[in-house]
Amino acid sequence: MLGESVIFDLLRQALWISVQISAPLLAVALVAGVVIGLFQALTSVQEMTLTFVPKVAAMLAVFWVSMSFMTSTLVSFFVNGVLPRIAGQ
């Protein structure tokens, strides 16, 4: 059985890795939202698809580009962090 401190440490590491993995997508969504909002405010165009489609397209592009980073980060966390602690019980 893993001790409390080990479980809390793994949980802290997992939360930090989830922040690292989600940061590129969230940053692109934020930047795209601000840019589209400024465009809508400047041109007085209030179209719902104008906010949704470019933001989703940008997020899909960033997800496709950063997929290898996300996968390698998760694999290294499990191989170097979780599995040795489970095997070392």
C-alpha positions as a Markdown table, in Angstrom:
| # | Residue | x | y | z |
|---|---|---|---|---|
| 1 | Met | 0.0 | 0.0 | 0.0 |
| 2 | Leu | 1.3 | 3.4 | -0.9 |
| 3 | Gly | 1.6 | 5.9 | 1.9 |
| 4 | Glu | -0.2 | 9.2 | 2.1 |
| 5 | Ser | 2.8 | 11.3 | 1.2 |
| 6 | Val | 3.5 | 9.2 | -1.9 |
| 7 | Ile | -0.1 | 9.5 | -3.1 |
| 8 | Phe | -0.2 | 13.3 | -2.5 |
| 9 | Asp | 3.1 | 13.7 | -4.3 |
| 10 | Leu | 1.9 | 11.7 | -7.3 |
| 11 | Leu | -1.3 | 13.8 | -7.3 |
| 12 | Arg | 0.6 | 17.0 | -7.2 |
| 13 | Gln | 2.8 | 15.9 | -10.1 |
| 14 | Ala | -0.2 | 14.8 | -12.0 |
| 15 | Leu | -2.0 | 18.1 | -11.6 |
| 16 | Trp | 1.2 | 20.0 | -12.7 |
| 17 | Ile | 1.5 | 17.8 | -15.8 |
| 18 | Ser | -2.2 | 18.4 | -16.6 |
| 19 | Val | -1.5 | 22.2 | -16.4 |
| 20 | Gln | 1.5 | 21.8 | -18.7 |
| 21 | Ile | -0.4 | 19.7 | -21.2 |
| 22 | Ser | -3.4 | 21.9 | -21.4 |
| 23 | Ala | -1.5 | 25.3 | -21.5 |
| 24 | Pro | -0.9 | 25.4 | -25.2 |
| 25 | Leu | -4.6 | 24.7 | -26.0 |
| 26 | Leu | -5.8 | 27.2 | -23.5 |
| 27 | Ala | -3.4 | 29.9 | -24.6 |
| 28 | Val | -4.5 | 29.5 | -28.2 |
| 29 | Ala | -8.1 | 29.6 | -27.2 |
| 30 | Leu | -7.5 | 32.8 | -25.2 |
| 31 | Val | -5.6 | 34.5 | -27.9 |
| 32 | Ala | -8.1 | 33.5 | -30.6 |
| 33 | Gly | -11.0 | 34.7 | -28.5 |
| 34 | Val | -9.4 | 38.1 | -27.9 |
| 35 | Val | -8.5 | 38.6 | -31.5 |
| 36 | Ile | -11.9 | 37.6 | -32.7 |
| 37 | Gly | -13.5 | 39.7 | -30.1 |
| 38 | Leu | -11.5 | 42.7 | -31.2 |
| 39 | Phe | -12.4 | 42.1 | -34.8 |
| 40 | Gln | -16.1 | 41.9 | -33.9 |
| 41 | Ala | -15.9 | 45.1 | -31.9 |
| 42 | Leu | -14.1 | 47.0 | -34.6 |
| 43 | Thr | -16.3 | 45.8 | -37.5 |
| 44 | Ser | -19.6 | 45.5 | -35.5 |
| 45 | Val | -20.1 | 42.0 | -37.0 |
| 46 | Gln | -21.9 | 39.9 | -34.4 |
| 47 | Glu | -22.0 | 36.4 | -36.0 |
| 48 | Met | -21.8 | 33.4 | -33.7 |
| 49 | Thr | -20.0 | 31.2 | -36.2 |
| 50 | Leu | -17.3 | 33.8 | -36.5 |
| 51 | Thr | -16.3 | 33.2 | -32.9 |
| 52 | Phe | -16.7 | 29.4 | -32.9 |
| 53 | Val | -15.2 | 28.1 | -36.1 |
| 54 | Pro | -11.8 | 29.9 | -36.1 |
| 55 | Lys | -11.3 | 29.2 | -32.4 |
| 56 | Val | -11.9 | 25.5 | -32.9 |
| 57 | Ala | -9.7 | 25.4 | -36.0 |
| 58 | Ala | -6.9 | 27.0 | -34.2 |
| 59 | Met | -7.2 | 24.7 | -31.2 |
| 60 | Leu | -7.3 | 21.6 | -33.5 |
| 61 | Ala | -4.1 | 22.8 | -35.3 |
| 62 | Val | -2.3 | 23.4 | -32.0 |
| 63 | Phe | -3.5 | 20.1 | -30.6 |
| 64 | Trp | -2.2 | 18.3 | -33.8 |
| 65 | Val | 1.2 | 20.1 | -33.5 |
| 66 | Ser | 1.6 | 19.5 | -29.7 |
| 67 | Met | 0.3 | 15.9 | -29.6 |
| 68 | Ser | 3.8 | 14.4 | -29.5 |
| 69 | Phe | 4.8 | 16.8 | -26.6 |
| 70 | Met | 1.6 | 15.7 | -24.7 |
| 71 | Thr | 2.2 | 12.0 | -25.3 |
| 72 | Ser | 5.9 | 12.1 | -24.3 |
| 73 | Thr | 5.1 | 14.1 | -21.1 |
| 74 | Leu | 2.4 | 11.6 | -20.0 |
| 75 | Val | 4.5 | 8.5 | -20.9 |
| 76 | Ser | 7.5 | 9.9 | -19.0 |
| 77 | Phe | 5.4 | 10.7 | -16.0 |
| 78 | Phe | 4.0 | 7.1 | -15.8 |
| 79 | Val | 7.3 | 5.4 | -16.6 |
| 80 | Asn | 9.4 | 7.5 | -14.3 |
| 81 | Gly | 6.9 | 8.5 | -11.6 |
| 82 | Val | 4.0 | 6.1 | -11.2 |
| 83 | Leu | 5.3 | 2.7 | -12.3 |
| 84 | Pro | 8.5 | 2.7 | -10.0 |
| 85 | Arg | 6.4 | 3.6 | -7.0 |
| 86 | Ile | 3.9 | 0.9 | -7.7 |
| 87 | Ala | 6.6 | -1.7 | -8.3 |
| 88 | Gly | 8.6 | -0.6 | -5.2 |
| 89 | Gln | 5.7 | -1.4 | -2.8 |
